[in-house]
């Protein structure tokens, strides 16, 4: 059991550290031009881990945001509905940043979510900016 907790903690720390690049545009990143001899497989693997780390941390932050922001509020109250709308908007912006940073499939997934009628309007409005890409 201790080994699993240790691996989980290591993965969480790695994911959090690697996502620093997502939230800090001045963070020095590796680029193909910075080292022409950098092996393509290592470059691809690193960026795959980076993209996955961004996604994991975004999902974790989003679920924690919902859990702690709405904790203790009665579901029938106006305060709950107001807080829920605020959390939806924060989460949609966080997911938009993830899609823009990770590109490719993530942009397509964001476009799909923006087109759904079943998601909250905050997600639809925020992620609709991906439709132009």
C-alpha positions in Angstrom: 0.0 0.0 0.0 2.9 2.4 0.8 4.3 1.8 -2.7 1.1 2.9 -4.4 0.9 6.1 -2.3 4.5 6.8 -3.1 4.0 6.3 -6.9 0.8 8.4 -6.8 2.6 11.2 -4.9 5.5 11.1 -7.4 3.1 11.3 -10.3 1.1 14.1 -8.8 4.3 16.1 -8.1 5.6 15.5 -11.6 2.3 16.5 -13.1 2.1 19.6 -11.0 5.7 20.6 -11.8 5.4 20.0 -15.5 2.2 22.0 -15.7 4.1 25.1 -14.4 4.8 25.8 -18.1 1.0 26.0 -18.8 0.5 28.8 -16.2 3.8 30.6 -16.8 4.4 31.6 -20.4 7.9 32.8 -19.5 9.0 29.4 -18.4 11.9 28.2 -20.6 10.7 25.3 -22.7 12.5 22.9 -24.9 12.1 23.6 -28.6 13.3 21.9 -31.7 15.4 24.9 -32.6 17.2 25.1 -29.2 19.0 21.8 -29.7 19.1 20.4 -33.3 20.6 17.1 -32.0 17.9 16.4 -29.5 16.5 13.0 -30.4 13.0 13.2 -31.9 11.7 10.2 -29.8 12.8 11.9 -26.5 11.3 15.2 -27.6 8.0 13.5 -28.5 7.9 11.5 -25.3 8.6 14.6 -23.2 5.9 16.6 -24.8 3.5 13.7 -24.5 4.1 13.5 -20.8 3.8 17.3 -20.6 0.4 17.3 -22.4 -0.8 14.4 -20.2 0.4 16.2 -17.1 -1.5 19.4 -18.1 -4.7 17.4 -18.6 -4.4 15.5 -15.3 -3.7 18.7 -13.3 -6.5 20.5 -15.0 -9.0 17.8 -14.3 -7.8 17.6 -10.7 -8.0 21.3 -10.1 -11.4 21.4 -11.7 -12.9 18.6 -9.6 -11.4 20.2 -6.4 -12.8 23.5 -7.4 -16.3 22.1 -7.6 -15.9 20.1 -4.4 -14.6 22.9 -2.2 -16.5 25.8 -3.7 -19.9 24.2 -3.3 -19.2 22.4 0.0 -21.9 23.0 2.6 -24.2 25.0 0.4 -27.8 23.7 0.1 -28.5 22.8 -3.5 -31.8 24.7 -3.5 -30.3 28.0 -2.5 -29.6 31.0 -4.7 -26.1 31.1 -3.3 -25.4 27.6 -4.5 -26.7 28.4 -8.1 -24.5 31.6 -8.1 -21.4 29.7 -6.9 -22.1 26.9 -9.4 -22.2 29.4 -12.2 -18.9 30.9 -11.0 -17.2 27.5 -10.8 -18.5 26.6 -14.3 -16.9 29.7 -15.7 -13.6 29.2 -13.9 -13.5 25.6 -15.0 -14.4 26.4 -18.6 -11.6 29.0 -18.8 -9.2 26.4 -17.3 -10.2 23.8 -19.9 -9.9 26.4 -22.7 -6.3 27.1 -21.6 -5.6 23.4 -21.6 -7.1 23.0 -25.1 -5.1 25.9 -26.4 -1.8 24.7 -24.8 -2.2 21.0 -25.9 -3.6 21.7 -29.4 -4.7 18.9 -31.7 -7.1 16.4 -30.2 -7.7 18.7 -27.2 -9.0 21.5 -29.5 -11.3 19.0 -31.3 -12.6 17.8 -27.9 -13.2 21.4 -26.8 -15.0 22.1 -30.0 -17.2 19.0 -29.4 -18.0 20.1 -25.9 -18.9 23.6 -27.1 -21.4 22.2 -29.6 -23.2 20.0 -27.0 -26.5 21.3 -25.6 -26.3 19.3 -22.4 -23.3 21.2 -20.9 -23.7 24.4 -18.9 -23.8 27.7 -20.9 -20.5 28.8 -19.3 -18.7 26.0 -21.0 -20.5 26.5 -24.3 -19.8 30.2 -24.4 -16.1 29.9 -23.3 -15.2 26.9 -25.5 -16.9 28.3 -28.5 -13.8 30.3 -29.2 -12.2 27.0 -30.3 -14.7 26.7 -33.2 -12.5 29.2 -35.2 -9.5 26.9 -35.1 
